[in-house]
Amino acid sequence: MNNSKKTIILMLIGVFAFVNSFSQDEEVDPQEKIQAKKVAFITDKLDLSVEEAQKFWPVYNEHEADMDKIHEKRKGVMKKINKEAETLSDEELTKLVDQFAEYDLEEAKIHKSYYDDVKKVLPIKKVVKLIKAEREFKQTLLKEFKGHGHGGPGMGRGPCVEKGE
């Protein structure tokens, strides 16, 4: 492990230790734990230089924020479907299903834009490592949750762990 990678990992550990020190009596949000694990996993797999990390993480964080917005919209549609499906008209249900499909399309556009942006800040071989790391992280997470008898969080399509589904 090179020095820049060690520095980044130590900084991440320090930040998470600091955040966790404030919530010792409170339960840490599982999504925050997953996100911390994902960042550490990707950092380890990509072996980013300091310069690469400075360019990559803002792109990554913007992508995550965009995906969170879509997931919140999708969650709202699912709540409505779960609570009101029996009382809604066919026309209203059709609109909800169409909205759900639109969110899938919007997600695909966000992923495309994300990879286009990542290709601008990382060498293509590291972009390929990123794709592999994101998929490997999902598999690792699924195995971990299955191993502990949990249903696990909603696992969506694409490179992100979907939140709240």
C-alpha atoms as an extended CHARMM CRD file, in Angstrom:
* protein
*
       165  EXT
         1         1  MET       CA              0.0000000000        0.0000000000        0.0000000000  PROA      1               0.0000000000
         2         2  ASN       CA              1.5380000000        3.3140000000       -1.0430000000  PROA      2               0.0000000000
         3         3  ASN       CA              1.7310000000        6.3780000000        1.2170000000  PROA      3               0.0000000000
         4         4  SER       CA             -1.0320000000        8.3680000000       -0.5120000000  PROA      4               0.0000000000
         5         5  LYS       CA             -3.4280000000        5.4480000000       -0.2050000000  PROA      5               0.0000000000
         6         6  LYS       CA             -2.5240000000        5.0120000000        3.4540000000  PROA      6               0.0000000000
         7         7  THR       CA             -3.0770000000        8.7250000000        4.0450000000  PROA      7               0.0000000000
         8         8  ILE       CA             -6.5260000000        8.6230000000        2.4340000000  PROA      8               0.0000000000
         9         9  ILE       CA             -7.5680000000        5.5310000000        4.3770000000  PROA      9               0.0000000000
        10        10  LEU       CA             -6.2890000000        6.9990000000        7.6370000000  PROA      10              0.0000000000
        11        11  MET       CA             -8.2030000000       10.2240000000        6.9540000000  PROA      11              0.0000000000
        12        12  LEU       CA            -11.3780000000        8.2340000000        6.2790000000  PROA      12              0.0000000000
        13        13  ILE       CA            -10.9190000000        6.1840000000        9.4410000000  PROA      13              0.0000000000
        14        14  GLY       CA            -10.3370000000        9.3850000000       11.4150000000  PROA      14              0.0000000000
        15        15  VAL       CA            -13.4900000000       11.0170000000       10.0450000000  PROA      15              0.0000000000
        16        16  PHE       CA            -15.6260000000        7.9630000000       10.7860000000  PROA      16              0.0000000000
        17        17  ALA       CA            -14.1270000000        7.5670000000       14.2620000000  PROA      17              0.0000000000
        18        18  PHE       CA            -14.9100000000       11.2290000000       14.9380000000  PROA      18              0.0000000000
        19        19  VAL       CA            -18.5060000000       10.8660000000       13.7330000000  PROA      19              0.0000000000
        20        20  ASN       CA            -18.9690000000        7.6410000000       15.6920000000  PROA      20              0.0000000000
        21        21  SER       CA            -17.6800000000        9.2390000000       18.8950000000  PROA      21              0.0000000000
        22        22  PHE       CA            -20.7200000000       11.5240000000       18.9130000000  PROA      22              0.0000000000
        23        23  SER       CA            -23.1640000000        8.6880000000       18.5260000000  PROA      23              0.0000000000
        24        24  GLN       CA            -21.8580000000        6.1640000000       21.0410000000  PROA      24              0.0000000000
        25        25  ASP       CA            -25.1820000000        5.9770000000       22.8490000000  PROA      25              0.0000000000
        26        26  GLU       CA            -27.2200000000        6.1870000000       19.6790000000  PROA      26              0.0000000000
        27        27  GLU       CA            -27.3390000000        3.5100000000       17.0600000000  PROA      27              0.0000000000
        28        28  VAL       CA            -25.3540000000        4.4290000000       13.9500000000  PROA      28              0.0000000000
        29        29  ASP       CA            -27.4450000000        4.6800000000       10.8030000000  PROA      29              0.0000000000
        30        30  PRO       CA            -26.9580000000        1.4400000000        8.8540000000  PROA      30              0.0000000000
        31        31  GLN       CA            -26.8040000000        3.4020000000        5.5890000000  PROA      31              0.0000000000
        32        32  GLU       CA            -23.9020000000        5.4470000000        6.9640000000  PROA      32              0.0000000000
        33        33  LYS       CA            -22.0800000000        2.2450000000        7.9060000000  PROA      33              0.0000000000
        34        34  ILE       CA            -22.6590000000        0.8290000000        4.4410000000  PROA      34              0.0000000000
        35        35  GLN       CA            -21.5030000000        4.0380000000        2.7870000000  PROA      35              0.0000000000
        36        36  ALA       CA            -18.3410000000        4.1170000000        4.9310000000  PROA      36              0.0000000000
        37        37  LYS       CA            -17.5880000000        0.5070000000        4.0050000000  PROA      37              0.0000000000
        38        38  LYS       CA            -18.1930000000        1.2660000000        0.3390000000  PROA      38              0.0000000000
        39        39  VAL       CA            -15.8520000000        4.2710000000        0.3320000000  PROA      39              0.0000000000
        40        40  ALA       CA            -13.1120000000        2.2630000000        2.0600000000  PROA      40              0.0000000000
        41        41  PHE       CA            -13.6650000000       -0.6700000000       -0.3090000000  PROA      41              0.0000000000
        42        42  ILE       CA            -13.4710000000        1.4980000000       -3.4320000000  PROA      42              0.0000000000
        43        43  THR       CA            -10.4530000000        3.3860000000       -2.0860000000  PROA      43              0.0000000000
        44        44  ASP       CA             -8.6550000000        0.1070000000       -1.4990000000  PROA      44              0.0000000000
        45        45  LYS       CA             -9.5500000000       -1.4110000000       -4.8740000000  PROA      45              0.0000000000
        46        46  LEU       CA             -8.7270000000        1.6440000000       -7.0160000000  PROA      46              0.0000000000
        47        47  ASP       CA             -5.3910000000        2.5220000000       -5.4100000000  PROA      47              0.0000000000
        48        48  LEU       CA             -6.0200000000        6.1960000000       -6.1780000000  PROA      48              0.0000000000
        49        49  SER       CA             -3.2190000000        8.7120000000       -6.0770000000  PROA      49              0.0000000000
        50        50  VAL       CA             -3.9230000000       11.8320000000       -4.0200000000  PROA      50              0.0000000000
        51        51  GLU       CA             -4.5080000000       13.7980000000       -7.2320000000  PROA      51              0.0000000000
        52        52  GLU       CA             -6.8820000000       11.1410000000       -8.5960000000  PROA      52              0.0000000000
        53        53  ALA       CA             -8.7670000000       10.9840000000       -5.2920000000  PROA      53              0.0000000000
        54        54  GLN       CA             -9.2080000000       14.7760000000       -5.2650000000  PROA      54              0.0000000000
        55        55  LYS       CA            -10.8030000000       14.6000000000       -8.7210000000  PROA      55              0.0000000000
        56        56  PHE       CA            -12.7220000000       11.3440000000       -8.3080000000  PROA      56              0.0000000000
        57        57  TRP       CA            -14.5030000000       11.7280000000       -4.9620000000  PROA      57              0.0000000000
        58        58  PRO       CA            -16.4260000000       14.9140000000       -5.8770000000  PROA      58              0.0000000000
        59        59  VAL       CA            -17.7150000000       13.1340000000       -9.0160000000  PROA      59              0.0000000000
        60        60  TYR       CA            -18.6170000000       10.0870000000       -6.9420000000  PROA      60              0.0000000000
        61        61  ASN       CA            -20.3510000000       12.1700000000       -4.2510000000  PROA      61              0.0000000000
        62        62  GLU       CA            -22.3760000000       14.0810000000       -6.8390000000  PROA      62              0.0000000000
        63        63  HSD       CA            -23.4590000000       10.7810000000       -8.3800000000  PROA      63              0.0000000000
        64        64  GLU       CA            -24.5020000000        9.4430000000       -4.9850000000  PROA      64              0.0000000000
        65        65  ALA       CA            -26.5180000000       12.6160000000       -4.2900000000  PROA      65              0.0000000000
        66        66  ASP       CA            -28.2560000000       12.3720000000       -7.6750000000  PROA      66              0.0000000000
        67        67  MET       CA            -29.0680000000        8.7190000000       -7.0510000000  PROA      67              0.0000000000
        68        68  ASP       CA            -30.3970000000        9.5140000000       -3.5790000000  PROA      68              0.0000000000
        69        69  LYS       CA            -32.8550000000       11.9800000000       -5.1330000000  PROA      69              0.0000000000
        70        70  ILE       CA            -34.1590000000        9.3290000000       -7.5260000000  PROA      70              0.0000000000
        71        71  HSD       CA            -34.4220000000        6.7770000000       -4.7290000000  PROA      71              0.0000000000
        72        72  GLU       CA            -36.4530000000        9.1950000000       -2.6130000000  PROA      72              0.0000000000
        73        73  LYS       CA            -38.8470000000        9.7850000000       -5.5150000000  PROA      73              0.0000000000
        74        74  ARG       CA            -39.1290000000        6.0440000000       -6.1340000000  PROA      74              0.0000000000
        75        75  LYS       CA            -39.7140000000        5.4350000000       -2.4260000000  PROA      75              0.0000000000
        76        76  GLY       CA            -42.5760000000        7.9370000000       -2.4880000000  PROA      76              0.0000000000
        77        77  VAL       CA            -44.2030000000        6.1320000000       -5.3990000000  PROA      77              0.0000000000
        78        78  MET       CA            -43.7780000000        2.7700000000       -3.6650000000  PROA      78              0.0000000000
        79        79  LYS       CA            -45.3230000000        4.0900000000       -0.4570000000  PROA      79              0.0000000000
        80        80  LYS       CA            -48.3170000000        5.3350000000       -2.4060000000  PROA      80              0.0000000000
        81        81  ILE       CA            -48.6300000000        2.0160000000       -4.2450000000  PROA      81              0.0000000000
        82        82  ASN       CA            -48.3320000000        0.0370000000       -1.0000000000  PROA      82              0.0000000000
        83        83  LYS       CA            -50.8590000000        2.1530000000        0.8860000000  PROA      83              0.0000000000
        84        84  GLU       CA            -53.3860000000        3.0290000000       -1.7990000000  PROA      84              0.0000000000
        85        85  ALA       CA            -53.1940000000        0.4270000000       -4.5730000000  PROA      85              0.0000000000
        86        86  GLU       CA            -56.5800000000       -1.0460000000       -3.7080000000  PROA      86              0.0000000000
        87        87  THR       CA            -58.3480000000        2.3250000000       -3.7510000000  PROA      87              0.0000000000
        88        88  LEU       CA            -56.6930000000        3.9540000000       -6.7670000000  PROA      88              0.0000000000
        89        89  SER       CA            -58.2300000000        3.8950000000      -10.2170000000  PROA      89              0.0000000000
        90        90  ASP       CA            -56.5710000000        2.0750000000      -13.0810000000  PROA      90              0.0000000000
        91        91  GLU       CA            -55.6180000000        5.4510000000      -14.5340000000  PROA      91              0.0000000000
        92        92  GLU       CA            -53.9300000000        6.5340000000      -11.2940000000  PROA      92              0.0000000000
        93        93  LEU       CA            -52.1090000000        3.1940000000      -10.9910000000  PROA      93              0.0000000000
        94        94  THR       CA            -50.9600000000        3.4790000000      -14.6040000000  PROA      94              0.0000000000
        95        95  LYS       CA            -49.4780000000        6.8910000000      -13.8390000000  PROA      95              0.0000000000
        96        96  LEU       CA            -47.6320000000        5.4890000000      -10.8250000000  PROA      96              0.0000000000
        97        97  VAL       CA            -46.2480000000        2.5630000000      -12.8190000000  PROA      97              0.0000000000
        98        98  ASP       CA            -45.1810000000        4.9770000000      -15.5690000000  PROA      98              0.0000000000
        99        99  GLN       CA            -43.4700000000        7.1710000000      -12.9550000000  PROA      99              0.0000000000
       100       100  PHE       CA            -41.6360000000        4.1460000000      -11.6330000000  PROA      100             0.0000000000
       101       101  ALA       CA            -40.4040000000        3.3150000000      -15.1590000000  PROA      101             0.0000000000
       102       102  GLU       CA            -39.3340000000        6.9390000000      -15.6740000000  PROA      102             0.0000000000
       103       103  TYR       CA            -37.1910000000        6.7390000000      -12.5490000000  PROA      103             0.0000000000
       104       104  ASP       CA            -35.4460000000        3.6960000000      -14.0340000000  PROA      104             0.0000000000
       105       105  LEU       CA            -34.6980000000        5.6980000000      -17.1810000000  PROA      105             0.0000000000
       106       106  GLU       CA            -33.5260000000        8.6670000000      -15.1370000000  PROA      106             0.0000000000
       107       107  GLU       CA            -31.2400000000        6.3630000000      -13.1460000000  PROA      107             0.0000000000
       108       108  ALA       CA            -29.7160000000        5.0070000000      -16.3530000000  PROA      108             0.0000000000
       109       109  LYS       CA            -29.0150000000        8.5480000000      -17.5710000000  PROA      109             0.0000000000
       110       110  ILE       CA            -27.3570000000        9.3940000000      -14.2550000000  PROA      110             0.0000000000
       111       111  HSD       CA            -25.1620000000        6.2820000000      -14.4590000000  PROA      111             0.0000000000
       112       112  LYS       CA            -24.1450000000        7.1310000000      -18.0310000000  PROA      112             0.0000000000
       113       113  SER       CA            -23.2490000000       10.6870000000      -17.0450000000  PROA      113             0.0000000000
       114       114  TYR       CA            -21.3510000000        9.4080000000      -13.9970000000  PROA      114             0.0000000000
       115       115  TYR       CA            -19.1600000000        7.0720000000      -16.0300000000  PROA      115             0.0000000000
       116       116  ASP       CA            -18.5990000000        9.7670000000      -18.6540000000  PROA      116             0.0000000000
       117       117  ASP       CA            -17.4050000000       12.0940000000      -15.8760000000  PROA      117             0.0000000000
       118       118  VAL       CA            -15.2850000000        9.4090000000      -14.1970000000  PROA      118             0.0000000000
       119       119  LYS       CA            -13.5460000000        8.7010000000      -17.5210000000  PROA      119             0.0000000000
       120       120  LYS       CA            -12.4680000000       12.3590000000      -17.5340000000  PROA      120             0.0000000000
       121       121  VAL       CA            -10.7360000000       12.1220000000      -14.1380000000  PROA      121             0.0000000000
       122       122  LEU       CA             -9.3920000000        8.5630000000      -14.0070000000  PROA      122             0.0000000000
       123       123  PRO       CA             -7.4550000000        6.4010000000      -16.4400000000  PROA      123             0.0000000000
       124       124  ILE       CA             -9.7440000000        3.9330000000      -18.2220000000  PROA      124             0.0000000000
       125       125  LYS       CA             -8.1400000000        0.9610000000      -16.4230000000  PROA      125             0.0000000000
       126       126  LYS       CA             -9.1590000000        2.4830000000      -13.0820000000  PROA      126             0.0000000000
       127       127  VAL       CA            -12.6740000000        3.0880000000      -14.4260000000  PROA      127             0.0000000000
       128       128  VAL       CA            -12.8590000000       -0.6260000000      -15.1620000000  PROA      128             0.0000000000
       129       129  LYS       CA            -11.5300000000       -1.3450000000      -11.6340000000  PROA      129             0.0000000000
       130       130  LEU       CA            -14.2460000000        0.9720000000      -10.2870000000  PROA      130             0.0000000000
       131       131  ILE       CA            -16.9900000000       -0.9290000000      -12.0960000000  PROA      131             0.0000000000
       132       132  LYS       CA            -15.6240000000       -4.2200000000      -10.7720000000  PROA      132             0.0000000000
       133       133  ALA       CA            -15.2100000000       -2.7990000000       -7.2500000000  PROA      133             0.0000000000
       134       134  GLU       CA            -18.7770000000       -1.4850000000       -7.1440000000  PROA      134             0.0000000000
       135       135  ARG       CA            -20.1780000000       -4.8440000000       -8.2240000000  PROA      135             0.0000000000
       136       136  GLU       CA            -17.8780000000       -6.7480000000       -5.8800000000  PROA      136             0.0000000000
       137       137  PHE       CA            -18.9350000000       -4.4930000000       -3.0100000000  PROA      137             0.0000000000
       138       138  LYS       CA            -22.5940000000       -5.2630000000       -3.6740000000  PROA      138             0.0000000000
       139       139  GLN       CA            -21.8730000000       -8.9870000000       -3.6780000000  PROA      139             0.0000000000
       140       140  THR       CA            -19.8610000000       -8.7100000000       -0.4660000000  PROA      140             0.0000000000
       141       141  LEU       CA            -22.6200000000       -6.7200000000        1.1810000000  PROA      141             0.0000000000
       142       142  LEU       CA            -25.2910000000       -9.1940000000        0.1070000000  PROA      142             0.0000000000
       143       143  LYS       CA            -23.2580000000      -12.1010000000        1.4510000000  PROA      143             0.0000000000
       144       144  GLU       CA            -22.6770000000      -10.2530000000        4.7220000000  PROA      144             0.0000000000
       145       145  PHE       CA            -26.3800000000       -9.5690000000        5.2010000000  PROA      145             0.0000000000
       146       146  LYS       CA            -27.4010000000      -13.0730000000        4.2040000000  PROA      146             0.0000000000
       147       147  GLY       CA            -24.8010000000      -14.4700000000        6.5920000000  PROA      147             0.0000000000
       148       148  HSD       CA            -26.3000000000      -12.5050000000        9.4660000000  PROA      148             0.0000000000
       149       149  GLY       CA            -29.8570000000      -13.5220000000        8.6810000000  PROA      149             0.0000000000
       150       150  HSD       CA            -30.8770000000      -10.0670000000        7.5000000000  PROA      150             0.0000000000
       151       151  GLY       CA            -32.9960000000       -9.3330000000        4.5110000000  PROA      151             0.0000000000
       152       152  GLY       CA            -30.5170000000       -6.5800000000        3.7010000000  PROA      152             0.0000000000
       153       153  PRO       CA            -31.2060000000       -3.1630000000        2.3000000000  PROA      153             0.0000000000
       154       154  GLY       CA            -32.9400000000       -2.7370000000       -1.0290000000  PROA      154             0.0000000000
       155       155  MET       CA            -30.3240000000       -3.5320000000       -3.6160000000  PROA      155             0.0000000000
       156       156  GLY       CA            -30.9380000000       -1.6540000000       -6.7880000000  PROA      156             0.0000000000
       157       157  ARG       CA            -29.6820000000       -1.7510000000      -10.2770000000  PROA      157             0.0000000000
       158       158  GLY       CA            -26.4920000000        0.0830000000      -11.1330000000  PROA      158             0.0000000000
       159       159  PRO       CA            -23.4460000000        0.7310000000       -9.0290000000  PROA      159             0.0000000000
       160       160  CYS       CA            -25.1290000000        2.1270000000       -5.9310000000  PROA      160             0.0000000000
       161       161  VAL       CA            -26.7640000000        0.5980000000       -2.9610000000  PROA      161             0.0000000000
       162       162  GLU       CA            -30.3070000000        1.8390000000       -3.1100000000  PROA      162             0.0000000000
       163       163  LYS       CA            -31.4910000000        3.5520000000        0.0140000000  PROA      163             0.0000000000
       164       164  GLY       CA            -34.8790000000        3.0910000000        1.5670000000  PROA      164             0.0000000000
       165       165  GLU       CA            -36.4150000000        0.6260000000       -0.8190000000  PROA      165             0.0000000000
